[in-house]
Amino acid sequence: MHTRHSMAYGLVISFVLCLLSGQAAFAAVIIQISCGGFHSLALRSDGTVWAWGLNVHGQLGDGTNSDRKTPAPVKGLDNVAAIAGGVWHSLALKRDGTVWAWGANWAGQLGDGTTRSRNTPVPVTDLRGITAIATKGQHSIVLKSDGTVWAWGRNEYGQLGDGTTTDRQTPVPTRAMEDVTSLAVGGYHSLARKADGSVLAWGSNQYGQVGDASTADRVIPVSLRGLEGIIGINCGGDHSIALKNNGVVLTWGFNQYGQLGDATADSRSTPCPVEGLKNVIATDGGGDHTLALKSDGTVWAWGSNNLGQLGDATNMGRGLPTLVKNLDHVTSVSCGGQHSLALRSDGTVWAWGLNKNGQLGDGSASNRNAPVPVVIK
């Protein structure tokens, strides 16, 4: 009897639900991704952080030590501006310039003055005014607003750059630093880019990953000759990557699996260009593989591929860049130990490679050699 009113009421409800759905979708937009060694992180536009994958050391920050096959929120963390995943730990930079850390801490990589691992975030001791964070191995490095660099965690090879090989449980200043604009961390080495486009490097140099034409470890940063016009830097496990302002990619360091992209398996102690790759706008390095994002939104990969981490629908290693399958409109990429992530312009996240611990976030533990969507609710 009240069909017209019922229909009108239903339309109103549908309209409200659409609005709520739109708001929820907006709130869930991912703006940054970062891979740890065997886990993954995503930063939402609302300042919350989500994590999935291996959690044995609490690196997901959800208050447990249980692995997650789909993303779960990091507990008690909001107003986050940037994230970074280490091999066993995680970092977050808050909008107030403080840094928070969680996960493994046996080398002091959480920077809280202890060696106790944490499964929820804790503040890094006495850090204020931080503008950038970096980690990938078992040490952490940050950039302050005054251009100085501070580091903590494992320091066996001098990767903290403080002139020693002593692990640090709280931040110490990295030596010989000024006018730094960005940082990168590898397994046991570190890079810094200066405002003039030059690059500094330090730490383990067994495979030439420091890039100073030697294989001697460096406990104090050294300037890399012949590198200029650099707009981006990244590290893999034992290799280094630099992006020039003309879209060309340079690599150096360990190359057993072709991760330098020069069609050889020869390690290099000085930067060399990646073959046949142009118009690159972003890069990242994994355990033994490398990714490049081109200006057309496509992703290219090279290096080890035994677990599908190149995303080309094969498990064949590549010494030259190969196109990641069925992936376009990408805005950023990130490499883990043996997995990869890509963020598309629509806010969706795609993953491929090793998935033993759920680090692909697709609800399974099956490895993938082509991109699959991450299930973010």
Number of C-alpha atoms within 10 A of each C-alpha: 5 7 8 9 10 11 11 12 12 12 12 12 12 12 12 12 12 12 12 12 12 12 11 12 12 14 14 18 19 24 21 23 25 26 31 32 25 26 32 33 29 28 25 22 18 16 17 20 29 22 32 33 29 25 27 16 20 25 38 38 29 22 16 15 17 17 21 23 24 21 25 20 17 22 16 13 18 17 16 22 22 24 25 25 32 30 24 25 33 34 27 28 24 19 16 13 16 18 29 22 29 30 29 25 26 16 22 25 38 36 29 22 16 15 17 15 21 22 23 20 25 19 17 23 16 11 17 13 14 22 22 22 24 28 28 35 28 26 32 31 28 25 21 18 15 12 18 18 29 23 27 31 27 24 27 16 22 25 39 37 30 22 19 15 17 17 20 24 24 20 25 17 17 22 16 15 17 13 15 22 21 23 25 25 30 29 24 27 32 31 28 27 23 19 15 13 17 18 28 23 28 29 30 25 27 18 22 25 37 34 28 23 16 16 17 16 19 24 24 20 25 19 18 17 14 11 17 17 16 22 22 23 25 26 32 29 24 25 33 32 27 28 23 19 16 13 17 18 29 22 29 31 29 25 27 16 20 24 37 37 29 22 17 15 16 17 21 23 22 21 25 18 17 22 16 11 17 15 16 22 22 23 25 25 32 30 25 25 32 32 29 28 24 21 16 13 17 18 29 23 29 32 30 25 25 15 20 25 40 37 30 23 18 16 18 17 21 23 24 20 25 20 17 23 17 13 19 16 17 22 22 24 25 26 33 31 25 25 32 32 29 29 23 18 16 11 19 17 27 22 28 32 29 25 27 16 22 25 38 37 28 22 17 15 17 15 19 24 25 21 25 19 16 22 15 17 9
